[in-house]
Amino acid sequence: MTWLYCPTCQNKTRNKIRLDTELKNFPLYCPKCKRENLICLKKLKLTVMKEPDAKTQSQ
């Protein structure tokens, strides 16, 4: 098992992952920088997903 690190500040988060862990659209929260990143993880390769911008509602 290994720790999951924040993609923004590179500090340890509160999550541990195994070698066979797969995450899709996982909201990873960092207690140090207080940011939340949407990530995907497969075979210990972390990818940060870009969140779509909120669309304004027009009538």
C-alpha positions as CSV (number, residue, x, y, z in Angstrom):
1,M,0.0,0.0,0.0
2,T,1.1,3.5,-0.7
3,W,-0.1,7.0,0.1
4,L,-1.9,9.1,-2.4
5,Y,-0.3,12.5,-2.9
6,C,-1.9,15.8,-3.7
7,P,-1.3,16.8,-7.4
8,T,-1.2,20.5,-6.4
9,C,1.1,20.7,-3.4
10,Q,2.6,17.2,-3.4
11,N,1.8,16.5,0.2
12,K,0.3,13.3,1.6
13,T,-3.5,13.1,1.7
14,R,-5.5,10.9,4.0
15,N,-5.9,8.1,1.4
16,K,-4.0,5.0,0.9
17,I,-4.1,2.9,-2.3
18,R,-3.2,-0.6,-3.3
19,L,-1.3,-1.5,-6.5
20,D,-4.5,-2.8,-8.1
21,T,-6.7,0.3,-7.2
22,E,-8.6,2.0,-9.9
23,L,-10.4,5.3,-9.4
24,K,-12.5,7.2,-11.9
25,N,-13.7,10.8,-11.2
26,F,-12.6,10.6,-7.6
27,P,-12.8,13.9,-5.6
28,L,-9.4,13.9,-3.8
29,Y,-9.3,16.4,-0.9
30,C,-6.0,17.7,0.4
31,P,-6.0,18.8,4.1
32,K,-2.9,20.9,3.7
33,C,-3.8,23.1,0.7
34,K,-7.5,22.6,1.3
35,R,-8.2,21.9,-2.4
36,E,-10.2,19.3,-4.0
37,N,-9.1,17.8,-7.3
38,L,-11.0,15.4,-9.5
39,I,-8.7,12.5,-10.3
40,C,-8.5,9.2,-12.2
41,L,-6.0,6.6,-11.1
42,K,-5.1,3.3,-12.9
43,K,-2.0,1.2,-12.2
44,L,-0.6,4.0,-9.9
45,K,-0.8,6.5,-12.7
46,L,-2.6,9.6,-11.5
47,T,-4.4,11.9,-13.9
48,V,-6.1,15.2,-12.9
49,M,-9.4,15.8,-14.6
50,K,-10.5,19.3,-15.6
51,E,-13.9,20.1,-14.2
52,P,-16.3,21.6,-16.7
53,D,-17.2,25.3,-16.1
54,A,-20.6,26.0,-14.8
55,K,-22.9,27.1,-17.5
56,T,-25.1,30.1,-16.9
57,Q,-28.8,29.4,-17.2
58,S,-30.4,31.7,-19.8
59,Q,-34.1,32.0,-20.5
